[in-house]
């Protein structure tokens, strides 16, 4: 079962605005500003390939619930998290993006202390599917976790 990514429009607009300002703002400023410009011309257009690389590393994003494990895809990064290794799934909400364009995210921690930050559009349905496949996890107020264990922070 595939789950789509949650996007916060304001966060997407901030990223798009930052890309526009860095790609067009500095070259236009250098063109219209009087005086000498010691930087080489190619350096003014370095933001274009950098933004393309950043977006290629972040897009597309989706999350598949498979029989063998959870498969998050974020850009070029593809990972299979076996269900037996999932130790904690916490709902996290703050303004730091961390590679996803949403402030409402899920932090998945494995038994090997690896952490994955995802933003699922249908969070409740996603947690139900994960709980069904992870019998080692119990329902908690802000996600899923191992019984009698303190929340991983």
VMD Tcl script that builds the backbone (N, CA, C; Angstrom):
set m [mol new atoms 459]
animate dup $m
set s [atomselect $m all]
$s set {name element resname resid chain x y z} {
  {N N UNK 1 A 0.844 -1.163 0.000}
  {CA C UNK 1 A 0.000 0.000 0.000}
  {C C UNK 1 A 0.900 1.240 0.000}
  {N N UNK 2 A 0.623 2.169 -0.865}
  {CA C UNK 2 A 1.439 3.376 -1.005}
  {C C UNK 2 A 0.735 4.562 -0.360}
  {N N UNK 3 A 1.518 5.335 0.391}
  {CA C UNK 3 A 1.027 6.549 1.032}
  {C C UNK 3 A 1.757 7.745 0.441}
  {N N UNK 4 A 1.004 8.791 0.182}
  {CA C UNK 4 A 1.611 10.001 -0.377}
  {C C UNK 4 A 2.171 10.877 0.732}
  {N N UNK 5 A 2.955 11.855 0.328}
  {CA C UNK 5 A 3.624 12.756 1.263}
  {C C UNK 5 A 2.741 13.944 1.585}
  {N N UNK 6 A 2.818 14.392 2.815}
  {CA C UNK 6 A 2.117 15.608 3.243}
  {C C UNK 6 A 3.033 16.801 2.940}
  {N N UNK 7 A 2.480 17.807 2.300}
  {CA C UNK 7 A 3.214 19.036 2.005}
  {C C UNK 7 A 2.506 20.220 2.654}
  {N N UNK 8 A 3.258 21.048 3.352}
  {CA C UNK 8 A 2.728 22.310 3.858}
  {C C UNK 8 A 2.991 23.368 2.794}
  {N N UNK 9 A 1.936 24.004 2.327}
  {CA C UNK 9 A 2.086 24.970 1.228}
  {C C UNK 9 A 3.016 26.113 1.590}
  {N N UNK 10 A 2.937 26.612 2.818}
  {CA C UNK 10 A 3.785 27.746 3.197}
  {C C UNK 10 A 5.261 27.348 3.182}
  {N N UNK 11 A 5.569 26.119 3.562}
  {CA C UNK 11 A 6.960 25.666 3.566}
  {C C UNK 11 A 7.476 25.472 2.142}
  {N N UNK 12 A 6.617 24.970 1.264}
  {CA C UNK 12 A 6.987 24.843 -0.144}
  {C C UNK 12 A 7.239 26.223 -0.739}
  {N N UNK 13 A 6.383 27.198 -0.380}
  {CA C UNK 13 A 6.569 28.555 -0.898}
  {C C UNK 13 A 7.866 29.184 -0.391}
  {N N UNK 14 A 8.261 28.911 0.842}
  {CA C UNK 14 A 9.527 29.422 1.375}
  {C C UNK 14 A 10.698 28.856 0.584}
  {N N UNK 15 A 10.656 27.570 0.287}
  {CA C UNK 15 A 11.734 26.944 -0.476}
  {C C UNK 15 A 11.773 27.487 -1.901}
  {N N UNK 16 A 10.610 27.634 -2.516}
  {CA C UNK 16 A 10.559 28.174 -3.880}
  {C C UNK 16 A 11.060 29.620 -3.905}
  {N N UNK 17 A 10.661 30.410 -2.927}
  {CA C UNK 17 A 11.124 31.801 -2.843}
  {C C UNK 17 A 12.639 31.870 -2.633}
  {N N UNK 18 A 13.167 31.010 -1.790}
  {CA C UNK 18 A 14.621 30.972 -1.581}
  {C C UNK 18 A 15.346 30.582 -2.863}
  {N N UNK 19 A 14.776 29.639 -3.608}
  {CA C UNK 19 A 15.388 29.236 -4.875}
  {C C UNK 19 A 15.362 30.386 -5.879}
  {N N UNK 20 A 14.250 31.080 -5.955}
  {CA C UNK 20 A 14.146 32.209 -6.894}
  {C C UNK 20 A 15.126 33.310 -6.520}
  {N N UNK 21 A 15.193 33.633 -5.246}
  {CA C UNK 21 A 16.110 34.698 -4.812}
  {C C UNK 21 A 17.564 34.345 -5.067}
  {N N UNK 22 A 17.949 33.104 -4.806}
  {CA C UNK 22 A 19.353 32.748 -5.018}
  {C C UNK 22 A 19.684 32.546 -6.487}
  {N N UNK 23 A 18.732 32.086 -7.282}
  {CA C UNK 23 A 19.014 31.855 -8.699}
  {C C UNK 23 A 18.959 33.133 -9.533}
  {N N UNK 24 A 18.013 34.016 -9.202}
  {CA C UNK 24 A 17.857 35.233 -10.000}
  {C C UNK 24 A 18.360 36.484 -9.299}
  {N N UNK 25 A 18.251 36.503 -7.977}
  {CA C UNK 25 A 18.585 37.721 -7.235}
  {C C UNK 25 A 20.041 38.127 -7.341}
  {N N UNK 26 A 20.957 37.224 -7.087}
  {CA C UNK 26 A 22.382 37.569 -7.106}
  {C C UNK 26 A 22.864 37.923 -8.512}
  {N N UNK 27 A 22.524 37.156 -9.556}
  {CA C UNK 27 A 22.958 37.574 -10.896}
  {C C UNK 27 A 22.388 38.929 -11.315}
  {N N UNK 28 A 21.126 39.215 -10.983}
  {CA C UNK 28 A 20.546 40.516 -11.323}
  {C C UNK 28 A 21.205 41.637 -10.526}
  {N N UNK 29 A 21.473 41.384 -9.270}
  {CA C UNK 29 A 22.161 42.378 -8.443}
  {C C UNK 29 A 23.546 42.673 -8.996}
  {N N UNK 30 A 24.266 41.650 -9.395}
  {CA C UNK 30 A 25.612 41.847 -9.940}
  {C C UNK 30 A 25.564 42.573 -11.275}
  {N N UNK 31 A 24.493 42.342 -12.052}
  {CA C UNK 31 A 24.382 42.982 -13.357}
  {C C UNK 31 A 24.064 44.468 -13.223}
  {N N UNK 32 A 23.151 44.800 -12.287}
  {CA C UNK 32 A 22.719 46.184 -12.163}
  {C C UNK 32 A 23.529 47.004 -11.159}
  {N N UNK 33 A 24.307 46.355 -10.313}
  {CA C UNK 33 A 25.086 47.091 -9.310}
  {C C UNK 33 A 26.309 47.708 -9.978}
  {N N UNK 34 A 26.561 48.975 -9.693}
  {CA C UNK 34 A 27.750 49.610 -10.275}
  {C C UNK 34 A 29.023 49.123 -9.576}
  {N N UNK 35 A 30.129 49.234 -10.262}
  {CA C UNK 35 A 31.418 48.864 -9.684}
  {C C UNK 35 A 31.922 47.545 -10.228}
  {N N UNK 36 A 33.096 47.167 -9.756}
  {CA C UNK 36 A 33.702 45.927 -10.237}
  {C C UNK 36 A 33.202 44.742 -9.409}
  {N N UNK 37 A 33.178 43.599 -10.051}
  {CA C UNK 37 A 32.745 42.374 -9.406}
  {C C UNK 37 A 33.873 41.348 -9.558}
  {N N UNK 38 A 34.621 41.102 -8.481}
  {CA C UNK 38 A 35.788 40.225 -8.601}
  {C C UNK 38 A 35.452 38.748 -8.797}
  {N N UNK 39 A 34.247 38.325 -8.495}
  {CA C UNK 39 A 33.887 36.913 -8.638}
  {C C UNK 39 A 33.725 36.558 -10.117}
  {N N UNK 40 A 34.114 35.344 -10.498}
  {CA C UNK 40 A 33.916 34.926 -11.890}
  {C C UNK 40 A 32.420 34.819 -12.224}
  {N N UNK 41 A 32.113 34.964 -13.495}
  {CA C UNK 41 A 30.724 34.963 -13.947}
  {C C UNK 41 A 30.046 33.618 -13.649}
  {N N UNK 42 A 30.736 32.517 -13.825}
  {CA C UNK 42 A 30.134 31.199 -13.608}
  {C C UNK 42 A 29.702 31.002 -12.156}
  {N N UNK 43 A 30.371 31.694 -11.235}
  {CA C UNK 43 A 30.033 31.554 -9.827}
  {C C UNK 43 A 28.651 32.137 -9.521}
  {N N UNK 44 A 28.232 33.130 -10.307}
  {CA C UNK 44 A 26.915 33.737 -10.108}
  {C C UNK 44 A 25.778 32.778 -10.438}
  {N N UNK 45 A 26.051 31.834 -11.290}
  {CA C UNK 45 A 25.008 30.886 -11.714}
  {C C UNK 45 A 25.180 29.511 -11.088}
  {N N UNK 46 A 25.978 29.406 -10.034}
  {CA C UNK 46 A 26.197 28.143 -9.343}
  {C C UNK 46 A 24.958 27.690 -8.577}
  {N N UNK 47 A 24.079 28.615 -8.221}
  {CA C UNK 47 A 22.878 28.259 -7.463}
  {C C UNK 47 A 21.944 27.354 -8.268}
  {N N UNK 48 A 21.905 27.502 -9.596}
  {CA C UNK 48 A 21.020 26.684 -10.423}
  {C C UNK 48 A 21.301 25.192 -10.274}
  {N N UNK 49 A 22.540 24.727 -10.528}
  {CA C UNK 49 A 22.764 23.276 -10.369}
  {C C UNK 49 A 22.648 22.811 -8.914}
  {N N UNK 50 A 22.936 23.686 -7.963}
  {CA C UNK 50 A 22.788 23.300 -6.566}
  {C C UNK 50 A 21.332 23.074 -6.196}
  {N N UNK 51 A 20.429 23.959 -6.654}
  {CA C UNK 51 A 19.006 23.775 -6.369}
  {C C UNK 51 A 18.449 22.552 -7.087}
  {N N UNK 52 A 18.907 22.285 -8.293}
  {CA C UNK 52 A 18.469 21.085 -9.016}
  {C C UNK 52 A 18.922 19.841 -8.266}
  {N N UNK 53 A 20.134 19.847 -7.742}
  {CA C UNK 53 A 20.638 18.721 -6.964}
  {C C UNK 53 A 19.851 18.546 -5.667}
  {N N UNK 54 A 19.542 19.633 -4.992}
  {CA C UNK 54 A 18.766 19.564 -3.746}
  {C C UNK 54 A 17.381 18.981 -4.012}
  {N N UNK 55 A 16.710 19.454 -5.037}
  {CA C UNK 55 A 15.370 18.942 -5.346}
  {C C UNK 55 A 15.406 17.491 -5.811}
  {N N UNK 56 A 16.457 17.110 -6.532}
  {CA C UNK 56 A 16.586 15.715 -6.954}
  {C C UNK 56 A 16.813 14.794 -5.761}
  {N N UNK 57 A 17.445 15.302 -4.712}
  {CA C UNK 57 A 17.661 14.500 -3.505}
  {C C UNK 57 A 16.406 14.408 -2.644}
  {N N UNK 58 A 15.446 15.291 -2.845}
  {CA C UNK 58 A 14.260 15.325 -1.997}
  {C C UNK 58 A 12.994 14.841 -2.695}
  {N N UNK 59 A 12.932 14.879 -4.001}
  {CA C UNK 59 A 11.708 14.530 -4.725}
  {C C UNK 59 A 11.972 13.392 -5.687}
  {N N UNK 60 A 11.090 12.489 -5.943}
  {CA C UNK 60 A 9.757 12.325 -5.386}
  {C C UNK 60 A 9.815 11.682 -4.006}
  {N N UNK 61 A 8.736 11.829 -3.266}
  {CA C UNK 61 A 8.622 11.228 -1.946}
  {C C UNK 61 A 7.321 10.438 -1.866}
  {N N UNK 62 A 7.435 9.223 -1.384}
  {CA C UNK 62 A 6.263 8.408 -1.055}
  {C C UNK 62 A 6.715 7.326 -0.090}
  {N N UNK 63 A 5.751 6.639 0.491}
  {CA C UNK 63 A 6.041 5.635 1.508}
  {C C UNK 63 A 5.180 4.415 1.231}
  {N N UNK 64 A 5.827 3.258 1.082}
  {CA C UNK 64 A 5.103 2.023 0.799}
  {C C UNK 64 A 5.144 1.117 2.019}
  {N N UNK 65 A 3.989 0.570 2.354}
  {CA C UNK 65 A 3.882 -0.445 3.391}
  {C C UNK 65 A 3.889 -1.775 2.657}
  {N N UNK 66 A 5.001 -2.505 2.807}
  {CA C UNK 66 A 5.153 -3.792 2.134}
  {C C UNK 66 A 5.083 -4.914 3.168}
  {N N UNK 67 A 4.978 -6.138 2.691}
  {CA C UNK 67 A 4.950 -7.287 3.600}
  {C C UNK 67 A 6.277 -7.447 4.331}
  {N N UNK 68 A 7.382 -7.109 3.671}
  {CA C UNK 68 A 8.709 -7.283 4.279}
  {C C UNK 68 A 9.121 -6.111 5.155}
  {N N UNK 69 A 8.535 -4.934 4.949}
  {CA C UNK 69 A 8.911 -3.776 5.744}
  {C C UNK 69 A 8.382 -2.487 5.157}
  {N N UNK 70 A 8.799 -1.396 5.766}
  {CA C UNK 70 A 8.410 -0.061 5.310}
  {C C UNK 70 A 9.443 0.427 4.309}
  {N N UNK 71 A 8.964 0.927 3.182}
  {CA C UNK 71 A 9.847 1.393 2.117}
  {C C UNK 71 A 9.628 2.885 1.896}
  {N N UNK 72 A 10.426 3.748 2.584}
  {CA C UNK 72 A 10.320 5.183 2.309}
  {C C UNK 72 A 11.200 5.563 1.119}
  {N N UNK 73 A 10.643 6.333 0.208}
  {CA C UNK 73 A 11.410 6.845 -0.926}
  {C C UNK 73 A 11.426 8.356 -0.822}
  {N N UNK 74 A 12.619 8.915 -0.691}
  {CA C UNK 74 A 12.803 10.360 -0.644}
  {C C UNK 74 A 13.921 10.708 -1.616}
  {N N UNK 75 A 13.517 11.092 -2.819}
  {CA C UNK 75 A 14.498 11.405 -3.854}
  {C C UNK 75 A 15.263 10.164 -4.264}
  {N N UNK 76 A 16.590 10.253 -4.226}
  {CA C UNK 76 A 17.413 9.110 -4.590}
  {C C UNK 76 A 17.512 8.096 -3.452}
  {N N UNK 77 A 17.110 8.493 -2.276}
  {CA C UNK 77 A 17.247 7.632 -1.098}
  {C C UNK 77 A 16.071 6.658 -1.028}
  {N N UNK 78 A 16.410 5.385 -1.116}
  {CA C UNK 78 A 15.417 4.318 -0.990}
  {C C UNK 78 A 15.898 3.386 0.109}
  {N N UNK 79 A 15.027 3.111 1.063}
  {CA C UNK 79 A 15.400 2.284 2.200}
  {C C UNK 79 A 14.276 1.305 2.496}
  {N N UNK 80 A 14.648 0.111 2.890}
  {CA C UNK 80 A 13.666 -0.857 3.357}
  {C C UNK 80 A 13.909 -1.076 4.845}
  {N N UNK 81 A 12.919 -0.725 5.660}
  {CA C UNK 81 A 13.011 -0.881 7.107}
  {C C UNK 81 A 12.213 -2.126 7.481}
  {N N UNK 82 A 12.876 -3.205 7.897}
  {CA C UNK 82 A 12.128 -4.415 8.273}
  {C C UNK 82 A 11.201 -4.145 9.456}
  {N N UNK 83 A 10.044 -4.774 9.450}
  {CA C UNK 83 A 9.058 -4.533 10.507}
  {C C UNK 83 A 9.597 -4.915 11.878}
  {N N UNK 84 A 10.399 -5.955 11.967}
  {CA C UNK 84 A 10.925 -6.404 13.258}
  {C C UNK 84 A 11.899 -5.396 13.869}
  {N N UNK 85 A 12.475 -4.521 13.061}
  {CA C UNK 85 A 13.443 -3.559 13.584}
  {C C UNK 85 A 12.824 -2.226 14.009}
  {N N UNK 86 A 11.542 -2.021 13.732}
  {CA C UNK 86 A 10.890 -0.764 14.109}
  {C C UNK 86 A 10.682 -0.760 15.625}
  {N N UNK 87 A 11.279 0.229 16.310}
  {CA C UNK 87 A 11.193 0.311 17.770}
  {C C UNK 87 A 10.248 1.408 18.234}
  {N N UNK 88 A 10.083 2.462 17.424}
  {CA C UNK 88 A 9.282 3.596 17.865}
  {C C UNK 88 A 8.824 4.399 16.657}
  {N N UNK 89 A 7.592 4.847 16.694}
  {CA C UNK 89 A 7.047 5.753 15.673}
  {C C UNK 89 A 6.390 6.892 16.432}
  {N N UNK 90 A 7.001 8.081 16.353}
  {CA C UNK 90 A 6.506 9.242 17.093}
  {C C UNK 90 A 6.026 10.320 16.142}
  {N N UNK 91 A 4.968 10.979 16.531}
  {CA C UNK 91 A 4.498 12.146 15.803}
  {C C UNK 91 A 5.304 13.352 16.272}
  {N N UNK 92 A 5.904 14.063 15.333}
  {CA C UNK 92 A 6.751 15.213 15.641}
  {C C UNK 92 A 6.206 16.412 14.888}
  {N N UNK 93 A 6.120 17.535 15.567}
  {CA C UNK 93 A 5.615 18.745 14.933}
  {C C UNK 93 A 6.485 19.925 15.328}
  {N N UNK 94 A 7.255 20.433 14.374}
  {CA C UNK 94 A 8.016 21.660 14.569}
  {C C UNK 94 A 8.327 22.264 13.208}
  {N N UNK 95 A 8.983 23.397 13.192}
  {CA C UNK 95 A 9.178 24.148 11.953}
  {C C UNK 95 A 10.387 23.692 11.149}
  {N N UNK 96 A 11.269 22.895 11.728}
  {CA C UNK 96 A 12.433 22.434 10.968}
  {C C UNK 96 A 11.993 21.403 9.948}
  {N N UNK 97 A 12.445 21.551 8.722}
  {CA C UNK 97 A 11.937 20.744 7.623}
  {C C UNK 97 A 12.524 19.341 7.580}
  {N N UNK 98 A 13.825 19.204 7.682}
  {CA C UNK 98 A 14.498 17.902 7.684}
  {C C UNK 98 A 14.232 17.081 6.423}
  {N N UNK 99 A 14.243 17.691 5.283}
  {CA C UNK 99 A 14.107 16.953 4.029}
  {C C UNK 99 A 12.702 16.676 3.578}
  {N N UNK 100 A 11.720 17.033 4.375}
  {CA C UNK 100 A 10.331 16.900 3.957}
  {C C UNK 100 A 9.688 18.275 4.066}
  {N N UNK 101 A 8.721 18.538 3.235}
  {CA C UNK 101 A 8.089 19.852 3.191}
  {C C UNK 101 A 6.854 19.907 4.072}
  {N N UNK 102 A 7.006 19.505 5.329}
  {CA C UNK 102 A 5.882 19.513 6.250}
  {C C UNK 102 A 6.382 19.704 7.673}
  {N N UNK 103 A 5.549 20.306 8.494}
  {CA C UNK 103 A 5.890 20.460 9.904}
  {C C UNK 103 A 5.290 19.343 10.744}
  {N N UNK 104 A 4.380 18.561 10.182}
  {CA C UNK 104 A 3.781 17.426 10.882}
  {C C UNK 104 A 4.391 16.151 10.312}
  {N N UNK 105 A 5.332 15.614 11.071}
  {CA C UNK 105 A 6.110 14.478 10.571}
  {C C UNK 105 A 6.033 13.307 11.535}
  {N N UNK 106 A 6.527 12.181 11.066}
  {CA C UNK 106 A 6.677 10.992 11.897}
  {C C UNK 106 A 8.159 10.666 11.985}
  {N N UNK 107 A 8.625 10.417 13.200}
  {CA C UNK 107 A 10.003 10.011 13.428}
  {C C UNK 107 A 9.987 8.519 13.701}
  {N N UNK 108 A 10.615 7.754 12.817}
  {CA C UNK 108 A 10.682 6.306 12.966}
  {C C UNK 108 A 12.078 5.957 13.456}
  {N N UNK 109 A 12.135 5.265 14.591}
  {CA C UNK 109 A 13.410 4.838 15.164}
  {C C UNK 109 A 13.461 3.322 15.119}
  {N N UNK 110 A 14.601 2.786 14.684}
  {CA C UNK 110 A 14.770 1.338 14.601}
  {C C UNK 110 A 15.537 0.829 15.807}
  {N N UNK 111 A 15.585 -0.479 15.948}
  {CA C UNK 111 A 16.333 -1.085 17.056}
  {C C UNK 111 A 17.832 -0.848 16.918}
  {N N UNK 112 A 18.303 -0.540 15.730}
  {CA C UNK 112 A 19.715 -0.221 15.505}
  {C C UNK 112 A 19.976 1.272 15.677}
  {N N UNK 113 A 19.030 1.998 16.274}
  {CA C UNK 113 A 19.128 3.439 16.552}
  {C C UNK 113 A 19.206 4.288 15.288}
  {N N UNK 114 A 18.716 3.799 14.167}
  {CA C UNK 114 A 18.614 4.616 12.952}
  {C C UNK 114 A 17.305 5.372 13.010}
  {N N UNK 115 A 17.326 6.596 12.505}
  {CA C UNK 115 A 16.132 7.446 12.527}
  {C C UNK 115 A 15.758 7.854 11.111}
  {N N UNK 116 A 14.460 7.848 10.872}
  {CA C UNK 116 A 13.920 8.246 9.585}
  {C C UNK 116 A 12.803 9.246 9.837}
  {N N UNK 117 A 12.834 10.363 9.133}
  {CA C UNK 117 A 11.797 11.382 9.253}
  {C C UNK 117 A 10.965 11.338 7.987}
  {N N UNK 118 A 9.657 11.124 8.160}
  {CA C UNK 118 A 8.747 11.063 7.022}
  {C C UNK 118 A 7.543 11.948 7.314}
  {N N UNK 119 A 6.842 12.328 6.267}
  {CA C UNK 119 A 5.620 13.129 6.394}
  {C C UNK 119 A 4.545 12.465 5.552}
  {N N UNK 120 A 3.633 11.771 6.214}
  {CA C UNK 120 A 2.597 10.998 5.529}
  {C C UNK 120 A 1.306 11.805 5.508}
  {N N UNK 121 A 0.657 11.857 4.357}
  {CA C UNK 121 A -0.578 12.630 4.222}
  {C C UNK 121 A -1.712 12.035 5.049}
  {N N UNK 122 A -1.824 10.734 5.100}
  {CA C UNK 122 A -2.888 10.054 5.852}
  {C C UNK 122 A -2.251 9.369 7.058}
  {N N UNK 123 A -1.890 10.176 8.054}
  {CA C UNK 123 A -1.108 9.684 9.185}
  {C C UNK 123 A -1.844 8.617 10.001}
  {N N UNK 124 A -3.126 8.811 10.290}
  {CA C UNK 124 A -3.867 7.855 11.104}
  {C C UNK 124 A -3.950 6.490 10.416}
  {N N UNK 125 A -4.252 6.495 9.153}
  {CA C UNK 125 A -4.342 5.250 8.391}
  {C C UNK 125 A -2.977 4.571 8.297}
  {N N UNK 126 A -1.929 5.372 8.141}
  {CA C UNK 126 A -0.567 4.845 8.087}
  {C C UNK 126 A -0.199 4.167 9.406}
  {N N UNK 127 A -0.523 4.810 10.540}
  {CA C UNK 127 A -0.216 4.227 11.849}
  {C C UNK 127 A -0.983 2.925 12.077}
  {N N UNK 128 A -2.209 2.852 11.592}
  {CA C UNK 128 A -2.980 1.611 11.705}
  {C C UNK 128 A -2.294 0.495 10.926}
  {N N UNK 129 A -1.825 0.791 9.715}
  {CA C UNK 129 A -1.141 -0.215 8.894}
  {C C UNK 129 A 0.172 -0.657 9.541}
  {N N UNK 130 A 0.920 0.276 10.114}
  {CA C UNK 130 A 2.179 -0.067 10.777}
  {C C UNK 130 A 1.898 -0.906 12.020}
  {N N UNK 131 A 0.890 -0.523 12.802}
  {CA C UNK 131 A 0.543 -1.273 14.015}
  {C C UNK 131 A 0.111 -2.700 13.682}
  {N N UNK 132 A -0.552 -2.869 12.570}
  {CA C UNK 132 A -0.989 -4.202 12.162}
  {C C UNK 132 A 0.205 -5.099 11.828}
  {N N UNK 133 A 1.273 -4.504 11.286}
  {CA C UNK 133 A 2.431 -5.282 10.877}
  {C C UNK 133 A 3.529 -5.356 11.950}
  {N N UNK 134 A 3.414 -4.566 12.997}
  {CA C UNK 134 A 4.417 -4.532 14.069}
  {C C UNK 134 A 3.758 -4.928 15.389}
  {N N UNK 135 A 3.649 -6.220 15.663}
  {CA C UNK 135 A 3.003 -6.631 16.913}
  {C C UNK 135 A 3.817 -6.247 18.154}
  {N N UNK 136 A 5.091 -5.900 17.989}
  {CA C UNK 136 A 5.918 -5.511 19.125}
  {C C UNK 136 A 5.620 -4.096 19.612}
  {N N UNK 137 A 4.824 -3.333 18.876}
  {CA C UNK 137 A 4.535 -1.943 19.228}
  {C C UNK 137 A 3.136 -1.809 19.824}
  {N N UNK 138 A 3.021 -0.927 20.803}
  {CA C UNK 138 A 1.732 -0.593 21.405}
  {C C UNK 138 A 1.339 0.819 21.011}
  {N N UNK 139 A 0.042 1.089 21.031}
  {CA C UNK 139 A -0.470 2.425 20.748}
  {C C UNK 139 A -0.088 3.362 21.888}
  {N N UNK 140 A 0.420 4.541 21.541}
  {CA C UNK 140 A 0.770 5.586 22.506}
  {C C UNK 140 A 0.040 6.856 22.109}
  {N N UNK 141 A 0.029 7.868 22.997}
  {CA C UNK 141 A -0.671 9.116 22.653}
  {C C UNK 141 A -0.135 9.794 21.390}
  {N N UNK 142 A 1.176 9.678 21.147}
  {CA C UNK 142 A 1.760 10.354 19.988}
  {C C UNK 142 A 2.437 9.378 19.043}
  {N N UNK 143 A 1.858 8.198 18.847}
  {CA C UNK 143 A 2.418 7.256 17.910}
  {C C UNK 143 A 2.396 5.835 18.413}
  {N N UNK 144 A 3.451 5.083 18.090}
  {CA C UNK 144 A 3.572 3.689 18.460}
  {C C UNK 144 A 4.915 3.473 19.139}
  {N N UNK 145 A 4.988 2.530 20.094}
  {CA C UNK 145 A 6.249 2.267 20.774}
  {C C UNK 145 A 6.262 0.902 21.421}
  {N N UNK 146 A 7.444 0.467 21.836}
  {CA C UNK 146 A 7.601 -0.800 22.523}
  {C C UNK 146 A 7.008 -0.675 23.921}
  {N N UNK 147 A 6.242 -1.648 24.373}
  {CA C UNK 147 A 5.620 -1.557 25.699}
  {C C UNK 147 A 6.665 -1.470 26.808}
  {N N UNK 148 A 6.358 -0.730 27.841}
  {CA C UNK 148 A 7.185 -0.551 29.026}
  {C C UNK 148 A 8.532 0.104 28.735}
  {N N UNK 149 A 8.661 0.759 27.606}
  {CA C UNK 149 A 9.893 1.479 27.283}
  {C C UNK 149 A 9.595 2.962 27.272}
  {N N UNK 150 A 10.573 3.736 27.688}
  {CA C UNK 150 A 10.382 5.195 27.640}
  {C C UNK 150 A 10.470 5.642 26.196}
  {N N UNK 151 A 9.779 6.725 25.829}
  {CA C UNK 151 A 9.839 7.216 24.456}
  {C C UNK 151 A 11.261 7.580 24.068}
  {N N UNK 152 A 11.642 7.219 22.858}
  {CA C UNK 152 A 12.975 7.514 22.358}
  {C C UNK 152 A 13.006 8.956 21.902}
  {N N UNK 153 A 13.972 9.706 22.408}
  {CA C UNK 153 A 14.053 11.111 22.007}
  {C C UNK 153 A 15.406 11.458 21.448}
}
mol reanalyze $m
mol bondsrecalc $m
mol representation Tube
mol addrep $m
